[in-house]
Amino acid sequence: MKKLICCLAKLFALLAVLGALVYAAVLYWDKIMELLCKVKGMLGGKESCSCGDECTDYADWEA
């Protein structure tokens, strides 16, 4: 019985950590993509990345 409780506690702890990682990824998705765009720009050199240009994404939306 003690082994079962320990195993369930480990499982719940693992699920909590995975949930926190998913939550952080969703919360900081824009910053993660911006960082990846900067790294891609440093490694690629001449290739430009349009990650930070959200104005063109919503240009046709008139409020």
Backbone as XML, in Angstrom:
<?xml version="1.0"?>
<chain id="A" units="angstrom">
  <residue number="1" name="MET">
    <atom name="N" x="0.826" y="-1.202" z="0.000"/>
    <atom name="CA" x="0.000" y="0.000" z="0.000"/>
    <atom name="C" x="0.868" y="1.262" z="0.000"/>
  </residue>
  <residue number="2" name="LYS">
    <atom name="N" x="1.962" y="1.187" z="0.743"/>
    <atom name="CA" x="2.846" y="2.337" z="0.811"/>
    <atom name="C" x="3.483" y="2.613" z="-0.558"/>
  </residue>
  <residue number="3" name="LYS">
    <atom name="N" x="3.822" y="1.546" z="-1.284"/>
    <atom name="CA" x="4.404" y="1.716" z="-2.615"/>
    <atom name="C" x="3.415" y="2.371" z="-3.574"/>
  </residue>
  <residue number="4" name="LEU">
    <atom name="N" x="2.164" y="1.993" z="-3.475"/>
    <atom name="CA" x="1.131" y="2.566" z="-4.331"/>
    <atom name="C" x="0.972" y="4.055" z="-4.064"/>
  </residue>
  <residue number="5" name="ILE">
    <atom name="N" x="0.953" y="4.433" z="-2.815"/>
    <atom name="CA" x="0.802" y="5.851" z="-2.461"/>
    <atom name="C" x="2.011" y="6.652" z="-2.934"/>
  </residue>
  <residue number="6" name="CYS">
    <atom name="N" x="3.210" y="6.102" z="-2.776"/>
    <atom name="CA" x="4.411" y="6.794" z="-3.249"/>
    <atom name="C" x="4.407" y="6.927" z="-4.770"/>
  </residue>
  <residue number="7" name="CYS">
    <atom name="N" x="3.980" y="5.873" z="-5.446"/>
    <atom name="CA" x="3.914" y="5.913" z="-6.904"/>
    <atom name="C" x="2.898" y="6.952" z="-7.376"/>
  </residue>
  <residue number="8" name="LEU">
    <atom name="N" x="1.749" y="7.020" z="-6.733"/>
    <atom name="CA" x="0.736" y="8.020" z="-7.095"/>
    <atom name="C" x="1.224" y="9.432" z="-6.804"/>
  </residue>
  <residue number="9" name="ALA">
    <atom name="N" x="1.946" y="9.612" z="-5.712"/>
    <atom name="CA" x="2.489" y="10.931" z="-5.385"/>
    <atom name="C" x="3.496" y="11.369" z="-6.443"/>
  </residue>
  <residue number="10" name="LYS">
    <atom name="N" x="4.342" y="10.454" z="-6.888"/>
    <atom name="CA" x="5.306" y="10.781" z="-7.941"/>
    <atom name="C" x="4.599" y="11.108" z="-9.251"/>
  </residue>
  <residue number="11" name="LEU">
    <atom name="N" x="3.562" y="10.350" z="-9.551"/>
    <atom name="CA" x="2.796" y="10.598" z="-10.772"/>
    <atom name="C" x="2.149" y="11.977" z="-10.735"/>
  </residue>
  <residue number="12" name="PHE">
    <atom name="N" x="1.529" y="12.331" z="-9.637"/>
    <atom name="CA" x="0.893" y="13.648" z="-9.513"/>
    <atom name="C" x="1.926" y="14.770" z="-9.564"/>
  </residue>
  <residue number="13" name="ALA">
    <atom name="N" x="3.104" y="14.544" z="-8.983"/>
    <atom name="CA" x="4.163" y="15.550" z="-9.034"/>
    <atom name="C" x="4.650" y="15.736" z="-10.467"/>
  </residue>
  <residue number="14" name="LEU">
    <atom name="N" x="4.797" y="14.637" z="-11.188"/>
    <atom name="CA" x="5.217" y="14.717" z="-12.582"/>
    <atom name="C" x="4.180" y="15.434" z="-13.431"/>
  </residue>
  <residue number="15" name="LEU">
    <atom name="N" x="2.914" y="15.134" z="-13.210"/>
    <atom name="CA" x="1.854" y="15.812" z="-13.951"/>
    <atom name="C" x="1.802" y="17.305" z="-13.621"/>
  </residue>
  <residue number="16" name="ALA">
    <atom name="N" x="2.065" y="17.658" z="-12.371"/>
    <atom name="CA" x="2.083" y="19.070" z="-11.984"/>
    <atom name="C" x="3.222" y="19.810" z="-12.677"/>
  </residue>
  <residue number="17" name="VAL">
    <atom name="N" x="4.388" y="19.181" z="-12.753"/>
    <atom name="CA" x="5.530" y="19.808" z="-13.421"/>
    <atom name="C" x="5.254" y="19.962" z="-14.914"/>
  </residue>
  <residue number="18" name="LEU">
    <atom name="N" x="4.713" y="18.928" z="-15.538"/>
    <atom name="CA" x="4.384" y="19.024" z="-16.962"/>
    <atom name="C" x="3.327" y="20.094" z="-17.227"/>
  </residue>
  <residue number="19" name="GLY">
    <atom name="N" x="2.347" y="20.181" z="-16.345"/>
    <atom name="CA" x="1.334" y="21.227" z="-16.485"/>
    <atom name="C" x="1.930" y="22.617" z="-16.353"/>
  </residue>
  <residue number="20" name="ALA">
    <atom name="N" x="2.862" y="22.783" z="-15.432"/>
    <atom name="CA" x="3.514" y="24.086" z="-15.263"/>
    <atom name="C" x="4.343" y="24.450" z="-16.487"/>
  </residue>
  <residue number="21" name="LEU">
    <atom name="N" x="5.016" y="23.464" z="-17.092"/>
    <atom name="CA" x="5.797" y="23.731" z="-18.296"/>
    <atom name="C" x="4.911" y="24.124" z="-19.471"/>
  </residue>
  <residue number="22" name="VAL">
    <atom name="N" x="3.805" y="23.452" z="-19.628"/>
    <atom name="CA" x="2.873" y="23.793" z="-20.705"/>
    <atom name="C" x="2.284" y="25.181" z="-20.475"/>
  </residue>
  <residue number="23" name="TYR">
    <atom name="N" x="1.929" y="25.483" z="-19.246"/>
    <atom name="CA" x="1.377" y="26.796" z="-18.911"/>
    <atom name="C" x="2.393" y="27.899" z="-19.205"/>
  </residue>
  <residue number="24" name="ALA">
    <atom name="N" x="3.651" y="27.683" z="-18.833"/>
    <atom name="CA" x="4.687" y="28.682" z="-19.080"/>
    <atom name="C" x="4.925" y="28.857" z="-20.577"/>
  </residue>
  <residue number="25" name="ALA">
    <atom name="N" x="4.886" y="27.766" z="-21.332"/>
    <atom name="CA" x="5.092" y="27.866" z="-22.777"/>
    <atom name="C" x="3.970" y="28.660" z="-23.429"/>
  </residue>
  <residue number="26" name="VAL">
    <atom name="N" x="2.746" y="28.433" z="-23.007"/>
    <atom name="CA" x="1.610" y="29.174" z="-23.564"/>
    <atom name="C" x="1.674" y="30.640" z="-23.143"/>
  </residue>
  <residue number="27" name="LEU">
    <atom name="N" x="2.023" y="30.878" z="-21.902"/>
    <atom name="CA" x="2.057" y="32.237" z="-21.377"/>
    <atom name="C" x="3.133" y="33.082" z="-22.057"/>
  </residue>
  <residue number="28" name="TYR">
    <atom name="N" x="4.300" y="32.493" z="-22.322"/>
    <atom name="CA" x="5.420" y="33.232" z="-22.886"/>
    <atom name="C" x="5.695" y="32.861" z="-24.336"/>
  </residue>
  <residue number="29" name="TRP">
    <atom name="N" x="4.689" y="32.434" z="-25.073"/>
    <atom name="CA" x="4.881" y="31.997" z="-26.451"/>
    <atom name="C" x="5.467" y="33.099" z="-27.326"/>
  </residue>
  <residue number="30" name="ASP">
    <atom name="N" x="4.987" y="34.321" z="-27.188"/>
    <atom name="CA" x="5.490" y="35.428" z="-28.012"/>
    <atom name="C" x="6.970" y="35.678" z="-27.745"/>
  </residue>
  <residue number="31" name="LYS">
    <atom name="N" x="7.360" y="35.650" z="-26.488"/>
    <atom name="CA" x="8.762" y="35.889" z="-26.152"/>
    <atom name="C" x="9.647" y="34.736" z="-26.615"/>
  </residue>
  <residue number="32" name="ILE">
    <atom name="N" x="9.138" y="33.525" z="-26.550"/>
    <atom name="CA" x="9.896" y="32.367" z="-27.018"/>
    <atom name="C" x="10.120" y="32.477" z="-28.518"/>
  </residue>
  <residue number="33" name="MET">
    <atom name="N" x="9.073" y="32.824" z="-29.263"/>
    <atom name="CA" x="9.212" y="32.944" z="-30.714"/>
    <atom name="C" x="10.129" y="34.106" z="-31.094"/>
  </residue>
  <residue number="34" name="GLU">
    <atom name="N" x="10.075" y="35.195" z="-30.342"/>
    <atom name="CA" x="10.957" y="36.324" z="-30.595"/>
    <atom name="C" x="12.418" y="35.927" z="-30.375"/>
  </residue>
  <residue number="35" name="LEU">
    <atom name="N" x="12.673" y="35.168" z="-29.321"/>
    <atom name="CA" x="14.024" y="34.698" z="-29.047"/>
    <atom name="C" x="14.513" y="33.757" z="-30.151"/>
  </residue>
  <residue number="36" name="LEU">
    <atom name="N" x="13.643" y="32.855" z="-30.587"/>
    <atom name="CA" x="14.017" y="31.950" z="-31.674"/>
    <atom name="C" x="14.289" y="32.708" z="-32.963"/>
  </residue>
  <residue number="37" name="CYS">
    <atom name="N" x="13.526" y="33.764" z="-33.187"/>
    <atom name="CA" x="13.729" y="34.580" z="-34.380"/>
    <atom name="C" x="15.081" y="35.287" z="-34.322"/>
  </residue>
  <residue number="38" name="LYS">
    <atom name="N" x="15.450" y="35.795" z="-33.147"/>
    <atom name="CA" x="16.749" y="36.450" z="-32.998"/>
    <atom name="C" x="17.888" y="35.465" z="-33.208"/>
  </residue>
  <residue number="39" name="VAL">
    <atom name="N" x="17.748" y="34.266" z="-32.652"/>
    <atom name="CA" x="18.788" y="33.244" z="-32.805"/>
    <atom name="C" x="18.895" y="32.835" z="-34.272"/>
  </residue>
  <residue number="40" name="LYS">
    <atom name="N" x="17.758" y="32.684" z="-34.932"/>
    <atom name="CA" x="17.756" y="32.324" z="-36.350"/>
    <atom name="C" x="18.427" y="33.426" z="-37.167"/>
  </residue>
  <residue number="41" name="GLY">
    <atom name="N" x="18.182" y="34.673" z="-36.816"/>
    <atom name="CA" x="18.814" y="35.792" z="-37.515"/>
    <atom name="C" x="20.316" y="35.825" z="-37.305"/>
  </residue>
  <residue number="42" name="MET">
    <atom name="N" x="20.770" y="35.475" z="-36.094"/>
    <atom name="CA" x="22.203" y="35.447" z="-35.825"/>
    <atom name="C" x="22.890" y="34.309" z="-36.573"/>
  </residue>
  <residue number="43" name="LEU">
    <atom name="N" x="22.239" y="33.183" z="-36.650"/>
    <atom name="CA" x="22.841" y="32.031" z="-37.307"/>
    <atom name="C" x="22.732" y="32.110" z="-38.824"/>
  </residue>
  <residue number="44" name="GLY">
    <atom name="N" x="21.590" y="32.615" z="-39.305"/>
    <atom name="CA" x="21.359" y="32.657" z="-40.741"/>
    <atom name="C" x="22.063" y="33.798" z="-41.431"/>
  </residue>
  <residue number="45" name="GLY">
    <atom name="N" x="22.203" y="34.883" z="-40.754"/>
    <atom name="CA" x="22.887" y="36.037" z="-41.334"/>
    <atom name="C" x="21.968" y="36.886" z="-42.184"/>
  </residue>
  <residue number="46" name="LYS">
    <atom name="N" x="21.858" y="36.583" z="-43.467"/>
    <atom name="CA" x="21.134" y="37.439" z="-44.402"/>
    <atom name="C" x="19.631" y="37.226" z="-44.381"/>
  </residue>
  <residue number="47" name="GLU">
    <atom name="N" x="19.180" y="36.051" z="-43.979"/>
    <atom name="CA" x="17.749" y="35.769" z="-43.983"/>
    <atom name="C" x="17.043" y="36.619" z="-42.935"/>
  </residue>
  <residue number="48" name="SER">
    <atom name="N" x="16.024" y="37.316" z="-43.355"/>
    <atom name="CA" x="15.282" y="38.135" z="-42.417"/>
    <atom name="C" x="14.091" y="37.364" z="-41.884"/>
  </residue>
  <residue number="49" name="CYS">
    <atom name="N" x="13.724" y="37.686" z="-40.680"/>
    <atom name="CA" x="12.608" y="37.008" z="-40.034"/>
    <atom name="C" x="11.535" y="38.049" z="-39.745"/>
  </residue>
  <residue number="50" name="SER">
    <atom name="N" x="10.311" y="37.726" z="-40.041"/>
    <atom name="CA" x="9.218" y="38.669" z="-39.824"/>
    <atom name="C" x="8.420" y="38.310" z="-38.587"/>
  </residue>
  <residue number="51" name="CYS">
    <atom name="N" x="9.104" y="37.823" z="-37.572"/>
    <atom name="CA" x="8.395" y="37.388" z="-36.367"/>
    <atom name="C" x="7.775" y="38.553" z="-35.603"/>
  </residue>
  <residue number="52" name="GLY">
    <atom name="N" x="8.476" y="39.658" z="-35.514"/>
    <atom name="CA" x="8.001" y="40.754" z="-34.696"/>
    <atom name="C" x="7.055" y="41.700" z="-35.416"/>
  </residue>
  <residue number="53" name="ASP">
    <atom name="N" x="6.740" y="41.444" z="-36.658"/>
    <atom name="CA" x="5.923" y="42.354" z="-37.449"/>
    <atom name="C" x="4.460" y="41.925" z="-37.401"/>
  </residue>
  <residue number="54" name="GLU">
    <atom name="N" x="3.793" y="42.256" z="-36.309"/>
    <atom name="CA" x="2.392" y="41.889" z="-36.173"/>
    <atom name="C" x="1.466" y="42.888" z="-36.849"/>
  </residue>
  <residue number="55" name="CYS">
    <atom name="N" x="1.976" y="44.039" z="-37.211"/>
    <atom name="CA" x="1.133" y="45.048" z="-37.846"/>
    <atom name="C" x="0.580" y="44.546" z="-39.175"/>
  </residue>
  <residue number="56" name="THR">
    <atom name="N" x="1.385" y="43.809" z="-39.911"/>
    <atom name="CA" x="0.908" y="43.304" z="-41.195"/>
    <atom name="C" x="-0.108" y="42.189" z="-41.001"/>
  </residue>
  <residue number="57" name="ASP">
    <atom name="N" x="-0.026" y="41.483" z="-39.877"/>
    <atom name="CA" x="-0.994" y="40.420" z="-39.611"/>
    <atom name="C" x="-2.401" y="40.971" z="-39.444"/>
  </residue>
  <residue number="58" name="TYR">
    <atom name="N" x="-2.495" y="42.139" z="-38.824"/>
    <atom name="CA" x="-3.795" y="42.711" z="-38.506"/>
    <atom name="C" x="-4.071" y="43.984" z="-39.307"/>
  </residue>
  <residue number="59" name="ALA">
    <atom name="N" x="-3.401" y="44.152" z="-40.428"/>
    <atom name="CA" x="-3.556" y="45.380" z="-41.213"/>
    <atom name="C" x="-4.957" y="45.507" z="-41.807"/>
  </residue>
  <residue number="60" name="ASP">
    <atom name="N" x="-5.586" y="44.382" z="-42.132"/>
    <atom name="CA" x="-6.901" y="44.449" z="-42.745"/>
    <atom name="C" x="-8.046" y="44.547" z="-41.729"/>
  </residue>
  <residue number="61" name="TRP">
    <atom name="N" x="-7.709" y="44.510" z="-40.464"/>
    <atom name="CA" x="-8.725" y="44.653" z="-39.417"/>
    <atom name="C" x="-8.930" y="46.133" z="-39.114"/>
  </residue>
  <residue number="62" name="GLU">
    <atom name="N" x="-10.078" y="46.630" z="-39.404"/>
    <atom name="CA" x="-10.374" y="48.027" z="-39.092"/>
    <atom name="C" x="-11.316" y="48.069" z="-37.910"/>
  </residue>
  <residue number="63" name="ALA">
    <atom name="N" x="-10.852" y="48.691" z="-36.855"/>
    <atom name="CA" x="-11.656" y="48.723" z="-35.641"/>
    <atom name="C" x="-12.527" y="49.938" z="-35.573"/>
  </residue>
</chain>
